[in-house]
Amino acid sequence: MMSRPRLIVLLGIAAALLFVLSLLTGPAQLGLRASIGGLLAGGEEATAIIMREIRLPRALLAVMVGFSLGMAGAVLQGFLRNPLAEPGIVGVSATASLGAVVVFYSGMAGTSLLALPAGALFGAALSVLILLAVAARHGSTLTLILAGVALSSLAGALTSLVLNLSPNPFASYEIIFWLLGSIRDRSMSHVWIALPLMLAGWALMLAARRPLDALSLGEEAAQGMGVDLNRTRLLVIGGVALAVGAGTAVTGAIGFVGLVVPHLLRPLTDRMPGGLLLPSGIGGAVLLLAADIAARLVIPGTELNIGVLTALIGAPFFLWLVVRSRREAL
């Protein structure tokens, strides 16, 4: 265990170094001086286009989406008091993906840069309204989990139905490619679309820090300490929906970051849920930056989708957590 400020500083340094490395990584072999010149005024036009329009948005989205997923995972694990909880458990990622898939299927994706993110955000907003209607006012955390699982299953089934009914094989390919999750070929427009919603989501999740610490003692104890459980549910659901929904809207579904990062960092903290939020957010940015760099380098000449790489890392980790939890219960 180390002090929280020290952990945050170390994670921040790691994120900064990986951010710079991400800017320097790509098929175009650009040196450090040329890369800096491309970001600043005075660089060559071709280099400036590569740095400002391709690599900078990609690195920024890796930080933003990773931060959102890491913090959302820590919030949900603290709120649900379940170490296996992650952002997909409330159904936001699945319904956001469904919204984007419907936009693909309808042919509206090519009409505007905003059409695809708008469809995904609509799907995420719809899931939040359903969750609030079902569980936020009088429901328990178990009700929230069950409602989220049901939403995820329904959204997954409807997504499969759209793929099955798609008359255009090229549209099906685009849908499948998007569902794999990627941050390549994104522009600064995608950054500006997602950033305001993510900032709002981060603020809501951070506002739930103290109630989360109280909830670690149980719901009855937390209520005895003056915690408003309904307000806390609204903060958690709204924050996760805004941050994760905005990320899914511009990058597709990227899983397991919110599951892996809090588990890796929890032993380094005092294990209080509220104190884990900011380290998990920065840790998520570190993990997604590293995964994006690896996705470009692991197979020469071919770039993996980052969602595939995080799943390859996260799925075995999830199985290990399940086995460990089962052993501890015996």
Secondary structure, DSSP 8 states (H G I E B T S, - for coil): ---HHHHHHHHHHHHHHHHHHHHH-SSS---HHHHHHHHSTTS-HHHHHIIIIIIHHHHHHHHHHHHHHHHHHHHHHHHHT-TT--GGGGTHHHHHHHHHHHHHHHTGGGT-TTHHHHHHHHHHHHHHHHHIIIIITT--HHHHHHHHHHHHHHHHHHHHHHHHH-S-HHHHHHHHHHHT---TT--HHHHHHHHHHHHHHHHHHHHTHHHHHHHTT-HHHHHHTT--HHHHHHHHHHHHHHHHHHHHHHH----SHHHHHHHHHGGGS---HHHHHHHHHHHHHHHHHHHHHHHHHSBTTB---HHHHHHHHHHHHHHHHHHHHHHHH-
